Amino acid sequence: MLQKKLGKRIADLRRSNNLTQEQLAEAVDCSVEFISLVERGVNAPSVAGLEKFAKVLKVEVRDLFTFGGKKR
């Protein structure tokens, strides 16, 4: 359940930053397939990966876990 919520949150943040999956993958140094798996909640980034995602998406790591569409 948490992985699915995290994936949706990452996808929403990616879209709000006008990034494609390809652009996000390049920025965090992973494959497009991995981004797809994360966004669908099948896989999750490591702790170090979460830091990369947060930096690229211009949020704090904790904001990746702020569900419900609102940012702190």
Backbone as CSV, one residue per row, in Angstrom:
resi,resn,N_x,N_y,N_z,CA_x,CA_y,CA_z,C_x,C_y,C_z
1,MET,0.825,-1.195,0.000,0.000,0.000,0.000,0.867,1.257,0.000
2,LEU,1.879,1.291,0.858,2.761,2.458,0.934,3.498,2.667,-0.385
3,GLN,3.965,1.571,-1.002,4.667,1.690,-2.285,3.774,2.300,-3.348
4,LYS,2.504,1.913,-3.368,1.566,2.465,-4.354,1.347,3.957,-4.124
5,LYS,1.188,4.351,-2.854,0.998,5.769,-2.545,2.248,6.575,-2.905
6,LEU,3.420,6.025,-2.584,4.677,6.688,-2.916,4.816,6.830,-4.427
7,GLY,4.496,5.774,-5.146,4.580,5.811,-6.608,3.668,6.860,-7.214
8,LYS,2.448,6.929,-6.711,1.504,7.930,-7.213,2.002,9.333,-6.901
9,ARG,2.544,9.514,-5.702,3.064,10.830,-5.303,4.229,11.246,-6.203
10,ILE,5.135,10.319,-6.485,6.266,10.618,-7.366,5.765,10.962,-8.764
11,ALA,4.799,10.206,-9.266,4.234,10.488,-10.593,3.585,11.872,-10.625
12,ASP,2.824,12.200,-9.589,2.173,13.518,-9.517,3.207,14.644,-9.482
13,LEU,4.251,14.469,-8.674,5.300,15.487,-8.593,6.050,15.610,-9.920
14,ARG,6.289,14.474,-10.557,6.973,14.495,-11.867,6.159,15.307,-12.862
15,ARG,4.869,15.042,-12.911,4.000,15.776,-13.842,3.937,17.262,-13.495
16,SER,3.879,17.587,-12.207,3.794,18.997,-11.812,5.089,19.748,-12.126
17,ASN,6.185,19.009,-12.272,7.453,19.605,-12.673,7.658,19.523,-14.192
18,ASN,6.603,19.115,-14.899,6.641,18.992,-16.363,7.794,18.127,-16.853
19,LEU,7.988,17.005,-16.169,9.034,16.060,-16.561,8.393,14.802,-17.139
20,THR,9.035,14.253,-18.151,8.626,12.947,-18.662,9.305,11.877,-17.817
21,GLN,8.850,10.651,-17.950,9.529,9.557,-17.257,10.975,9.462,-17.717
22,GLU,11.218,9.708,-18.986,12.567,9.655,-19.535,13.461,10.716,-18.888
23,GLN,12.941,11.919,-18.745,13.718,13.005,-18.138,14.020,12.717,-16.670
24,LEU,13.034,12.198,-15.952,13.240,11.864,-14.551,14.269,10.743,-14.419
25,ALA,14.151,9.738,-15.271,15.097,8.619,-15.239,16.526,9.108,-15.452
26,GLU,16.707,9.980,-16.413,18.048,10.506,-16.685,18.554,11.315,-15.486
27,ALA,17.688,12.116,-14.896,18.085,12.981,-13.780,18.464,12.200,-12.529
28,VAL,17.796,11.081,-12.285,18.106,10.289,-11.090,19.003,9.091,-11.409
29,ASP,19.442,9.007,-12.659,20.381,7.977,-13.106,19.837,6.559,-12.929
30,CYS,18.662,6.338,-13.527,18.098,5.000,-13.544,17.369,4.801,-14.873
31,SER,16.786,3.655,-15.062,16.097,3.362,-16.319,14.656,3.872,-16.304
32,VAL,14.117,4.058,-17.485,12.708,4.432,-17.620,11.834,3.307,-17.063
33,GLU,12.267,2.079,-17.251,11.519,0.939,-16.738,11.404,1.004,-15.213
34,PHE,12.501,1.410,-14.545,12.465,1.526,-13.092,11.488,2.618,-12.663
35,ILE,11.508,3.753,-13.362,10.570,4.840,-13.051,9.143,4.331,-13.177
36,SER,8.866,3.597,-14.234,7.534,3.043,-14.448,7.141,2.107,-13.303
37,LEU,8.059,1.242,-12.891,7.784,0.316,-11.785,7.524,1.068,-10.485
38,VAL,8.301,2.120,-10.236,8.109,2.926,-9.026,6.747,3.602,-9.055
39,GLU,6.421,4.232,-10.183,5.159,4.971,-10.279,3.940,4.059,-10.165
40,ARG,4.091,2.802,-10.546,2.988,1.845,-10.425,2.962,1.154,-9.070
41,GLY,3.955,1.444,-8.225,3.991,0.850,-6.892,4.496,-0.570,-6.859
42,VAL,5.144,-1.013,-7.937,5.683,-2.369,-7.995,7.041,-2.423,-7.318
43,ASN,7.793,-1.338,-7.426,9.126,-1.248,-6.851,9.239,0.079,-6.116
44,ALA,10.299,0.241,-5.326,10.506,1.493,-4.599,11.992,1.832,-4.622
45,PRO,12.310,3.123,-4.648,13.713,3.511,-4.613,14.334,3.249,-3.243
46,SER,15.651,3.113,-3.236,16.390,2.987,-1.979,16.347,4.322,-1.240
47,VAL,16.883,4.356,-0.046,16.945,5.609,0.705,17.768,6.637,-0.070
48,ALA,18.915,6.217,-0.598,19.736,7.129,-1.411,18.960,7.564,-2.651
49,GLY,18.190,6.652,-3.209,17.365,6.980,-4.373,16.292,7.998,-4.042
50,LEU,15.704,7.869,-2.857,14.690,8.837,-2.433,15.269,10.244,-2.388
51,GLU,16.523,10.355,-1.935,17.176,11.669,-1.899,17.323,12.237,-3.303
52,LYS,17.686,11.392,-4.263,17.828,11.844,-5.657,16.478,12.287,-6.217
53,PHE,15.452,11.478,-5.981,14.116,11.820,-6.464,13.672,13.161,-5.884
54,ALA,13.853,13.330,-4.580,13.422,14.563,-3.916,14.145,15.770,-4.498
55,LYS,15.438,15.654,-4.711,16.215,16.777,-5.249,15.709,17.159,-6.637
56,VAL,15.537,16.178,-7.495,15.079,16.440,-8.861,13.656,17.000,-8.863
57,LEU,12.814,16.503,-7.974,11.418,16.930,-7.922,11.225,18.191,-7.078
58,LYS,12.323,18.724,-6.537,12.334,20.003,-5.805,11.472,19.966,-4.544
59,VAL,11.601,18.863,-3.813,10.913,18.723,-2.532,11.880,18.113,-1.526
60,GLU,11.488,18.115,-0.273,12.236,17.407,0.767,11.825,15.932,0.706
61,VAL,12.690,15.052,1.186,12.366,13.618,1.179,11.035,13.375,1.884
62,ARG,10.812,14.037,2.996,9.553,13.822,3.742,8.329,14.164,2.898
63,ASP,8.478,15.120,1.966,7.355,15.511,1.118,6.949,14.413,0.135
64,LEU,7.853,13.486,-0.130,7.501,12.352,-0.988,6.449,11.477,-0.303
65,PHE,6.398,11.573,1.023,5.459,10.767,1.806,4.268,11.582,2.298
66,THR,4.078,12.763,1.729,2.926,13.596,2.051,1.835,13.259,1.045
67,PHE,0.921,12.399,1.437,-0.103,11.926,0.535,-1.360,12.778,0.651
68,GLY,-2.157,12.755,-0.389,-3.388,13.531,-0.389,-3.278,14.778,-1.226
69,GLY,-2.158,14.936,-1.942,-2.026,16.043,-2.868,-1.534,17.341,-2.285
70,LYS,-1.362,17.420,-0.980,-0.901,18.667,-0.364,0.553,18.547,0.045
71,LYS,1.279,19.629,-0.206,2.668,19.700,0.205,2.760,20.511,1.479
72,ARG,3.628,20.137,2.378,3.790,20.891,3.638,4.426,22.216,3.385
